Amino acid sequence: MNHFARTALASVAILLAGATQVAAQATRTWVSGVGDDANPCSRTAPCKTWAGAISKTAPGGEIDALDPGGFGAITITKSITLDGGHGVASVLVSGTNGIVVAAGATDKVALRNLSIDGLAGGINTPGIKGIEFLSGSRLVIDHCSIFGFGLRGISIESTTANAATLISNTIVHNNPNNGIWVGAANSVVIDNVQSVNNSNSGLAVNGGSDVHARNSVFSNNGGFGLISDNSTLDAQAVMSSNNGTGVQGQNSALIRLTGVSVLKNTVGVNSINNANIYSFGDNIITDNLSGNTGVILVPKA
């Protein structure tokens, strides 16, 4: 066999090996508390962890939990859906981030029906986050519970241009710093979310981001219920109560309040450093220990 024939056969072998590897990735895989990451992650032979299953799941595919269990931390680098189903599918970690999304510029990631538990290790490891969105086009967080993380329960900081996030039907609680933090000029919609009992902020918006929060509760947070720093925050049908400050805008932030209740905070509404806070006439701002500094009242039409 001459040199050219050997080279051609070797090339074919490499292509076949690559095709076999791609073919081994399923569009839907499974994890179970009694699974094994050596398995193919099928329904009848599930994997043990999210990280074990993702390498066997095709881009755009889905990993589902068969039963309740703790399936470990994961870094996501492609389009994927993690779905915990109707049981308690957990990410149990101590001293490390729970789920990191570091995906491609067009990738879309969905996280559904998950309990993400920092095991209170966040108290001793202040830099960790429950969900960290570093890059990717779209992120959906739906029906999740995130708690016990030292820096942020949810950290939205995608550097991908025009990145967008939806957080819905989710509770973020008992984190030793911020509940939900948004930065790096991200666009975020928050719907039917509770961010409560966090030591600093329920929702902190930074870095020129644009956030719309609706039908949500930000209460019993040590610092702020809602705070916007040089960013736009629209709050509609939201409650901010029993926080250090109910609503704060700073550094040329724009905040618009519609149907918002700001109750029983140490400070109600506060504007500093050229922030504009507009109250559209159907808000309830009362029973706070001190003022509503810098609020621009807009009467009903």
N, C-alpha and C positions, 0 to 999 in steps of 0.2 A: 504494500500500500504506500503510495507516494505521500509526500508532505502535505500537498493540497487536500488530498482525500482525508487524511488524519485530522487536519484543521477543520474541515467541513463537518466531520462526524462529531468532533468535540463541541463545535458551535451548536449543533442540533441537540446534543446531550444537555448543554447548559440551558437551552430554550425549553426543553422538555422538563427539566428539573424546576425551572421557574414556573412553568404552567402547572405542574403538580402542586407546588407550594401555594399558588393562587387558588387552585381548585380546592385546596384543603380548607380555605376560609369559607365559613357558612354565613349566610345572611342573617341567621338567627341562632344564637347559642344560649346556653343555660348554665347557671351556677346553683349549687346546693350546699347546705351545711354538711352533707355527707359525701360531697363530690371529691374529685381528685384532679389537679391541674395537668396530670399526664393523660387524662381522658380527652376525647375529641370535642367535649363540651356540647354534646347532643342532649336531647331531652332524657334519653335513657342512660347516658353516660356523661353527666354534667361535670363541670369544673368546680374547683373549690373557691376560687377568688375571681373578682373582676379583672385583676391584672392577668391572671392565667387565661381568662376567656377572650380578652380583647385581641390577642395575637391570632386567635383562631376565628375572628369575626371580620367579615369583609367590610370595607368602608361603606358607610351608609346603613349598616346592619344594626341589629338590636341584641342586647344581652338581657335576659330575663332571669329573675330569681324563682326557683321552683318552690322554695320553702323559707321560713324565717332563718336568719343567720347573720353572722358578721363576715363580710366578704372582703375586707381589707381596703387599703388606700389604692388609688390608681391615678396615673397620668394619662390623659387622653390626647392623642395627636392626630386624630382623624374624625370624620363624621361618624357619630355613633349615638345610640340611645341606650341608657341604662334604666331598666324598669324593675322596681322591687316588687311589683304586683300587689297583692292584697295582704301579704304578711308583713313582718317587720324585717325588711332587708336593710342591713346596716353597713355603714363604713365605721368601724371601730378603730381609732388610732390614739396614740398617746405620744405627744412630743413631735408630731409631724403633720403636714397638711393632709386633709382628707381626700379631696378630688381636685386635681389640677388640670385645667383645660388649656393645652398649648397646641392648638390645632392650626391647620392651614388657612389661608386667606379666604377660601370659599367653603370651609367646613362648617357643618351645623351639628350641634350637640344638644341632646335632651337628657335631663336627669329627672326621673319621675319615681314617686313613691319610695323615697329613701329616708332613712334615719342616719344622720351623719354626726357621730358622737366623738368629741375630743377627749372623753373620759376624764374631764377636768384637768387633763395634763397641761392645758393651755395656761393655767395659772402659773406654772413653773416654766413654760416655754412661750414667752410673749409674742414671738413672731409668727405663730402658726395660724392657718386659716382653714375653715371648713370646706368652702368651695372657692377656688382661685381661678378666675378667667383671665388668662394672659394673652391669648391670641385665638383668632377664629372669627367667622362671620356672624354666627347666631348661636345663642345659648338660651335654652328653656329650662327653668327650674320649676317643677310643678309637684304639689303635694309632698313636700319634703319638710323635715325637721332638722335644724342645724343648731348645735349647742356645744358649749364647753371648749371653745377655741380662743387662744390667748390674744390674737390681734383682731381678727374679723370672722364673723360667722360666714358671710358671703362677701367676697372681694371682686368687684367688677373693674378690671383694669386692662381690657384688651387693647393692644396696640394696632390691631387691624383697622384700616380705614372703614368707617361707616358700620362698625360692629354694633349689634343690637342684642338686648337681653330682655326676656320676659320672665318675671318672678311671680308666680301665682299660687294661691291656695297653700301657702307655706308659712311655717312658724320658725322664727330665728330668736333664740332666747338663751339667757344665762351664759353669755360670752363675756369674759373679763375685760373686754374693750368695746369694740364696735359691733353692732348687729349686722347692718348692711352698709358697705362702703363702695362708692362709685367714683372713679377717676379716669384720667386719660381720655377725656372727651368722648365718653361712651353715651349711647342712647339706651335708656332703660324704661320699661313699663313695669310697675308694681301693682298687682291687683289681688285683693283679698289676702293680704299678708299681715301677720302679726310679728312685730319686732319689739320684744318686751324683755324687761329684767336684764338688760345689758349694762355693763358698768359705765360705758361712755355714751355712745349715740345709738338711737334706734336706726336712723338713716342719715348718713353723711354723704353729701354730693360735692365733688371737687373737680378741679382740672378742666373747666369748660364743658362739663357734661350736661346732658339734657334728660331730666327724669320726670316722669308722670306717675304719681302715686294716687291710687283711688281705692275706695272701699277697704281701707286698711287701718290698723291700730299700731301706734308707737307710744308705748306707755311704760312707766316705771323704769326708765333708763336714767342712769346716774348723771349724765351730762345733758344731752339734748334729745328731744323726741325727733325733730327734723332740723338739719342744719345744711345750708348751701353756702359754699365758698367759691365765688367767681363762677357760678354755674346757674342754670335755669332749673327751677323746681316748681312743678304744677301739682298741687294737692287738691283732690276732689273727694268729698265724702270720707274724710279722714279724721281720726281722733288722735290727739296728742295730749296725754294727761299724766300727771304725777311724775314728771321729769324734772331735771334741774332747770332747763329752759324748754318751753314747748316748741317754739319755732324761732330759729335764728338765721338771718342773712348777713353775709359779710363780704367785703372786698368786691364790690360791684355785682353781687349776686342779684338775680331776679327771681322772686317767689310770688306765685299767684295762688290765693286761697279761695276755694269755692266749696261751701257746705262743710267747712272744717270746724271741729270742736277743739278748742284749746282750753283745757280745764285743769285746775288744781296743780299747776306747776309752780316752782319757786319764782320763775320769770315767765311771763306769758309769751309775748312776741317781741323780738329784739332785732333792730337793724343797726349795723355798724359799718363804717368804712364804705359809704356810698352804695350800700345795698338798697334795693327797692322791694318792698313787700306790699302787695296789693291785696286788700280784703274786699271781696265783691258783694258785701252786704247781706249775705245769708250765712255768715259764720257765727259761731257762739264762742266768744272769748271772755271768760269770766272765772271768778274764784281763784285767780292766780295771785300769789303774794305780792308781786310787783308787776310793773307796767307793760305797756304795748308801745315801745319806743320806735318811732319811724314808720308806723303803719300808715299806708295811703288808703283811705276809705273810698271805695268806688260804689256809689249808690246803685240800687237796682234800676234797670231801665223802665 
